[in-house]
């Protein structure tokens, strides 16, 4: 039996990145870049106006109170997309729209709301009602990005804001790490799929759907391949349908019961990295690699108890799935909180107790869920973290500080 940390290190050290693939920009959201991406153009491409207004050449002796100076002849207009860029002379102004290029010779833009227009004979003129300054309301070429600047790094998660940067640089396709295809198998003669009719002494398979939802949330592509009977032939037949996967997750059948055949089947098909971890819940935990179609496939054999499944998924399986996709932030966030009630550990193993962490007056307080049984699914709806109780620590008293792995931070400010 190995320690909780040993199990984590073995899994993460043996997890490999999946091959990159090219995807269109919109499909790269929440994926992880497999390449450094540099800017191809300056942004903005040219000096342009940040306001609807008037572009003109500001002289050093300009004073608002000097009416002879504060009077500009309107000689044209500029719109975004105009191909012709005029040159402006002293005493002239060009009406300009937001985003239009600054005309040659202009060094200032005054917003339209700070200007007054009037007619003299057949010509239009403008004067300004606020004091202009050199460079006002001009977006300079390259003020956002310059050619060759790095805008995306390897391993960076692509967010909507990054999509904007990439699109503004004319990039339509990028390379990201592939999403792992995860096959999910449940075992047990007593299991039926949700939606089917229960018979005497049968129960619904909740593990497959909880595993699939966690895989999907982590960016993987889940595939529930079925429910195997507690027979070696049934387990082997179902596993054959998973050999194109990037990982396989199986629930139940990994302990020492008379019909727990997972370990026997896996020993015949691959190498067992470990079996049994010194944790509570989740001691019967098997990690292996089996031979697929030309590759070695990670195999996670989880217990049948729903709480054990979710704890092991949070601590071990999900970090591996995340790493496959190129993310470097693979583990749940760890915080230090103060217990408001004691936790009793009767197992003598390294216990990961469900707790609910709240921010109360700036202090993180952890409230333990009192029923630590491995079948209490409802405990997870009342929890947002796993408190680390060291092995051989029978009681962690109220008021003690405890390390908590947070799996849901939505209620922690």
Secondary structure as UniProt FT lines:
FT   HELIX           4..14
FT   STRAND          20..24
FT   HELIX           25..28
FT   TURN            29..30
FT   STRAND          32..33
FT   STRAND          37..38
FT   STRAND          48..49
FT   STRAND          53..56
FT   TURN            60..61
FT   TURN            64..65
FT   TURN            67..69
FT   STRAND          72..78
FT   TURN            80..81
FT   TURN            90..91
FT   STRAND          92..96
FT   TURN            98..99
FT   STRAND          108..111
FT   HELIX           112..114
FT   STRAND          115..120
FT   TURN            121..122
FT   STRAND          123..128
FT   TURN            134..137
FT   STRAND          138..139
FT   TURN            141..142
FT   TURN            147..148
FT   STRAND          150..152
FT   TURN            154..155
FT   HELIX           160..168
FT   TURN            169..170
FT   STRAND          173..177
FT   STRAND          181..187
FT   TURN            189..190
FT   STRAND          191..192
FT   TURN            194..195
FT   TURN            200..201
FT   STRAND          203..204
FT   HELIX           207..217
FT   TURN            218..219
FT   STRAND          221..228
FT   HELIX           232..240
FT   TURN            241..244
FT   STRAND          247..251
FT   TURN            258..259
FT   HELIX           262..269
FT   STRAND          270..275
FT   STRAND          279..280
FT   STRAND          286..291
FT   STRAND          296..302
FT   HELIX           306..312
FT   HELIX           313..317
FT   HELIX           318..324
FT   TURN            325..326
FT   STRAND          333..339
FT   STRAND          343..344
FT   STRAND          350..360
FT   TURN            361..362
FT   STRAND          363..368
FT   TURN            374..375
FT   HELIX           377..380
FT   TURN            381..382
FT   STRAND          385..389
FT   TURN            391..392
FT   STRAND          395..396
FT   TURN            398..399
FT   STRAND          401..406
FT   TURN            410..411
//
